[in-house]
Amino acid sequence: MRFSFLSLLRNAFSAHRDWPEQWRSPEPKPAYDVVIVGGGGHGLAAAYFLAAEFGIRNVAVVERGWIGGGNSGRNTTIVRSNYLLEDSEALYDHSLKIWENLSQTLNYNVMFSPRGILMLAHGHHDVQSFTRHLHANRLAGIDSEWLSPEEARAFCPGLNISKDIRYPIGGATLQRRGGVARHDAVVWGFARAASALGVDILQNCEVTGIRRGPDGAVTGLDTTRGAIATRKIGVSAAGHTSVVLEMAGLGRLPLESTPLQALVSEPLKPLISCVVMSNTIHAYISQSDKGDLVIGAGTDQYVSYSQTGGLQITAHTLDAICELFPHLRRVRMMRNWGGIVDNTVDRSPILGPTPVPGLFVNCGWGTGGFKATPGAGHLLAATIARGEAHPIAAPFGLDRFARGRLIDEAAAAAVAH
Amino acid sequence: MLLVPCPWCGPRPELEFVAAGEAHVARPSPDADPTALAEALYFRANTKGLIAERWRHLHGCGRFFNAVRHTVTDKFVMSYRPGDPAPDLARLAETLAAEAAL
């Protein structure tokens, strides 16, 4: 059913008790044309685009737990595209353009709110590198503007632009098209739209093996809900990508999984109207519609699958937040948590075919995957449908490491993701 | 925060250490092909389970060492000095499982 003003009104009269389930929960079929491993935003988006744009509707999404229960539900919901390198700019702006109309496309309010991304520059060198960054963005057609400290404070009231803090703010770049979206709604919106087009969403269905034929090509999957035959598998398993691909014989990958933490405060009245990021002193903050301050911390330094990290990492971020917004010093934090992110050495994702015929991968998004949800899903779907990488995804292939064509976004742009 | 067992200084808080990635990655010969170089530089086991990894006690004795840790519980199993042979992780996992069952 479509959501509309009339359907909302009708259900209001029955106290919202009669809404049907938003997606089907079918039993697994013995065979599918394509199976997507991983029921997060990326995987569900890929399934949706396979059905909606590429006409492949006999698709299953297999998910070990429940959909959106991994990194889709653990991020800080920031959406932006102001990366430095041309390949990255094309990739992230492809995604941002889909975000802009996603609620209408899915008929589901993903609460995309382009409230502006303010990236703070601290000191002389930051100002120089951010200026270069800004010009690179504008050459690529991505909106970005320079704000003086006073203009930054006018855009984000409460920001401490004093010269007396440890890392005084020398200015900021602003991407007005960037912002936040509601993480759960993105997952549910893609699940609902994909299910309506015939995609089977199989929850509590953990992959235990990947079957390959004599020619090496994939022939199916073993799962905790039985065997499934398929000729094409798209893996979109974030921090667990190494675990899944090892089942297909790809034991070593250019990935390391680490915890990434975030935390939220008690709900407050509207206080911070945009997204504020500081790479130098490492802080990300925005305010959710519920009023919580949503704060992103950093990664731990070691490989781990524990979905928890050291308290010193969050304490370090809160030090930075308290310096930028001294009036938040007495706000209480309600919850903190960790997600497992898969980091590549160049901090750019891996998207494309693998050496195993029929096996495609979308991974390596590290700490910045949420913003790419619709774009990565679209490009993975296009790549699976064509059997070769989509032009925007082509530079991000697994082969770039041996060719030495790294897309060194972390070092080049000094962006924290 | 982890309690990291330095083989020289004993257990110390993680803040004193820098993690230095997977241990026992063999450097290929200079005339190896680019694939072998990429494997050694960038490709990692990233195991969910027991791993052997390098640490450096930067704000302590300053020395590198190797340690075995479980990546789900984050618990250290052992640490050993550089140059010591790599432990058999599969056998170590079996021993630990048998001990846990007792």
HADDOCK unambig.tbl for C-alpha pairs under 7 A between the chains (distance, minus, plus):
assign (segid A and resid 242 and name CA) (segid B and resid 46 and name CA) 6.45 0.50 0.50
assign (segid A and resid 243 and name CA) (segid B and resid 48 and name CA) 6.96 0.50 0.50
assign (segid A and resid 251 and name CA) (segid B and resid 45 and name CA) 6.38 0.50 0.50
assign (segid A and resid 252 and name CA) (segid B and resid 43 and name CA) 5.50 0.50 0.50
assign (segid A and resid 252 and name CA) (segid B and resid 44 and name CA) 5.16 0.50 0.50
assign (segid A and resid 252 and name CA) (segid B and resid 45 and name CA) 4.81 0.50 0.50
assign (segid A and resid 253 and name CA) (segid B and resid 43 and name CA) 4.66 0.50 0.50
assign (segid A and resid 253 and name CA) (segid B and resid 44 and name CA) 5.63 0.50 0.50
assign (segid A and resid 253 and name CA) (segid B and resid 45 and name CA) 6.88 0.50 0.50
assign (segid A and resid 254 and name CA) (segid B and resid 42 and name CA) 4.99 0.50 0.50
assign (segid A and resid 254 and name CA) (segid B and resid 43 and name CA) 4.07 0.50 0.50
assign (segid A and resid 254 and name CA) (segid B and resid 44 and name CA) 5.93 0.50 0.50
assign (segid A and resid 255 and name CA) (segid B and resid 43 and name CA) 6.77 0.50 0.50
assign (segid A and resid 255 and name CA) (segid B and resid 44 and name CA) 6.43 0.50 0.50
assign (segid A and resid 255 and name CA) (segid B and resid 46 and name CA) 6.85 0.50 0.50
assign (segid A and resid 256 and name CA) (segid B and resid 44 and name CA) 6.95 0.50 0.50
assign (segid A and resid 256 and name CA) (segid B and resid 46 and name CA) 5.51 0.50 0.50
assign (segid A and resid 257 and name CA) (segid B and resid 46 and name CA) 6.67 0.50 0.50
assign (segid A and resid 301 and name CA) (segid B and resid 19 and name CA) 6.01 0.50 0.50
assign (segid A and resid 302 and name CA) (segid B and resid 19 and name CA) 5.96 0.50 0.50
assign (segid A and resid 303 and name CA) (segid B and resid 71 and name CA) 6.51 0.50 0.50
assign (segid A and resid 304 and name CA) (segid B and resid 71 and name CA) 4.47 0.50 0.50
assign (segid A and resid 304 and name CA) (segid B and resid 72 and name CA) 6.16 0.50 0.50
assign (segid A and resid 304 and name CA) (segid B and resid 74 and name CA) 6.74 0.50 0.50
assign (segid A and resid 305 and name CA) (segid B and resid 48 and name CA) 6.59 0.50 0.50
assign (segid A and resid 305 and name CA) (segid B and resid 71 and name CA) 5.60 0.50 0.50
assign (segid A and resid 305 and name CA) (segid B and resid 72 and name CA) 4.96 0.50 0.50
assign (segid A and resid 306 and name CA) (segid B and resid 71 and name CA) 6.78 0.50 0.50
assign (segid A and resid 306 and name CA) (segid B and resid 72 and name CA) 4.75 0.50 0.50
assign (segid A and resid 306 and name CA) (segid B and resid 73 and name CA) 6.23 0.50 0.50
assign (segid A and resid 310 and name CA) (segid B and resid 1 and name CA) 4.31 0.50 0.50
assign (segid A and resid 311 and name CA) (segid B and resid 1 and name CA) 6.42 0.50 0.50
assign (segid A and resid 345 and name CA) (segid B and resid 42 and name CA) 6.70 0.50 0.50
assign (segid A and resid 401 and name CA) (segid B and resid 38 and name CA) 5.83 0.50 0.50
assign (segid A and resid 402 and name CA) (segid B and resid 34 and name CA) 5.42 0.50 0.50
assign (segid A and resid 402 and name CA) (segid B and resid 35 and name CA) 4.93 0.50 0.50
assign (segid A and resid 402 and name CA) (segid B and resid 38 and name CA) 4.99 0.50 0.50
